[in-house]
Amino acid sequence: MVGTLVRGSAATRAGAGIAHAVAATLAGALTGLAVGSVGGLLVLAGPDRLLLLALVTTCYGAMELGLVRLPLPRSGRQVPAAWRYRYPPVVTAALYGALLGPGVGTRVANAGYVVVLAGAALLGDAATGAAVLGTYGAARGLSAVILANAGTEGSLGPVLWGLDRGPLWRALSTTLTFAVLGAAVAAAVGA
């Protein structure tokens, strides 16, 4: 996928980057719309929704710390490599962004993602779900574009640098997961 973002002229790279980030954001928002709509059907009062979010966050936070093993939502697939050869770079980048942005169409290696999904489902309605997962998709799409364009043309150095920092990303994810826990508990207590 990253290869699509690091090859070609500056204009091709810019177009592919924009297409990837926009598609990731829109696909995330559409997925969030669906998740939020389904979550809106739950017959739970606001404080109960926040406490359920706190419970999910506690469980998956424990997974981030390596204390328990829980299932992660994933398809086990990655993006089709054949798209790189079948479609122009901008189209391929958009397709990859749409598939990767929401996080549900490929492998998920992070327990914090479950907290994002739970937040999209439990924090209210379709619009909130769209905002939560749209933001997630934007962050996912833009991070790939920024890393891909941080080096010279065709260079995967910045991407490999990011992958080498796995423990740093895990610590950051754990911190953010427990920040969501604190916010959910505080909001439930205040409600």
N, C-alpha and C positions, 0 to 999 in steps of 0.2 A: 504494500500500500504506500509506504513512504517513498518508494522509488518513483511513483507518479508525481510526487511533489518536489523532487530534487532534480529532475531532468528537463532539458529544453531551454529555450531562451528565457530571458527575464520576464517577457510578456506571458509566455506559456506557464511559467512557474507562478506568476501572480494570478493568472486566470484560474489555474488549477487550485491554488490556495484559497481563493475566494469561493470557488464552487464547492470545495470540500467543507469549508467552515459554514457556509450558508446551508448546505444540504444537511450537515450534522445538526445544526441548530433547529432547522425546520422538522427534521425527522424526530429529534428529541421532543420538540413541542407537540407534535402529533401523537407520539407515544404517550406523553404526559397527559394529553387531553383524554386519551382512552383510559389510562390508569386512574386519573382523577375522577373520571365519570363513574367508573366501577367503584372506586373508593367512596364516592358520594352516596352510593346506594346502601352503604353500611348503616345500620340503625344504631349509631353510637353518638352520644353527646360529645361536645367539644373536649371537655376534660378527659373523657374516656378514650378518645382518639389520641390525645397527647400521651396518656399513660401507656397505651398500646405501642405508640411510637417509641416511648422510653424503653419498653420491654424489648422490642425488636433491636433497638440500638444497644442495649445492654448485652443481649445475646451475641450479636455480631461484633460488638466491641471486644467481647471475650474471645471471639474467634480471631480478631486482629492481633490480640495478645498471645495467641497460640494456646489458649486454655481449653478450647472446645473445637470440634469440627462440625460444621453445619453445611447444609446444601447451598449452593450458589445457583442462581438462575442463569442458565447458559444453554446454548444450542450445541456447543462443541465444534462449531464451524468457524472458519475464518473467511475473509473476503475472497472471492474467486480471482485467482491470478490471471485467468484467461481474459478478463476484462481489459487488462493492460495492452493486450495485443489486438483486441477486437474493436476498441473504441478509442477516440482521440483522448489525449491526456485530461482535458477539462471535463469531459463526460465521465471518464473513469474516476477522476477525483470526486466528482459529485456523487456517483454511485457508491463509492467507498465511504464518503461522508455520511450518506443516508443510511448505510448499513451499520456503520460503527458508532455514529452519534448517539443513538438512544441506549446503546450498551446491551440490548437484549438479543441481538441477532448473532452475536459471536461469543467467544469465550470471555468469561468474567473472572478475573483473578483477585478481586478485591472485595472483602466483606463490607466495606463502606458503601458499595454500590447498592446493597440491599437496603441500607438506611435511606439512600436517595429515593429508591422505589417506594419504600414505606412512607416516606414523607410526601411523595407525590400522591399517594393513595389516601393518606390519612389527614392531610392538612386542610381538607376542605372540599374542593370541587374541581371541575374540569379545568377551569382557568388557572387555578393554583397548580394543578398537576402539569399543565402545559408550561407554566413559568418555571417550575422546578426542573423538569426534564429538558426543557428548552435551554435553560442555563447550563445544565450538565452537558448537553450536546454541544453547545457553543464552546465550553471550556475544553471538551475533548477534541473538537475539530480544530480550534485555534492552537491548542498545544502542539498538535501534530504539524500544523503549518509553520509555527514559530520554530520548532526544533528542526524541521526539514530545511528551512531557509536560513538557519544560523551559520551554516558552513558554506563552503564553495560548491559550485555546481557539481552534482553527482556525489557529493560527500555525505556519507552516513555517520560521520564522526559525532555530531551533536546528538543524533538519535541514540547511538551506542553509548555516549556519555550518560544520557538520561536513563538508559536501561541498566547501566553499571551502578546507578544510584538507587537500586531497589530498596535497600534498607532505609534510606532517607525518605523515599516515597511512602514506605510502609509506616514509618513513624509519623509522617505528616497525615496520612490517612487515619491512623489511630487517633491522633489528636483531634482531627476534625470530627470523627465519629463520636468521640466523647463530648465534644462541644455541642453537637446536636442533642446528645442525651441531656446535658445540663440545661439547654434551652427548652427542651420538651418538658422536663420535670418542673422547671421554674414557671413555665406557662401554665402547666396543669395545676400547680399549687396556687397560682395567682387567679385562676379561673373560677 
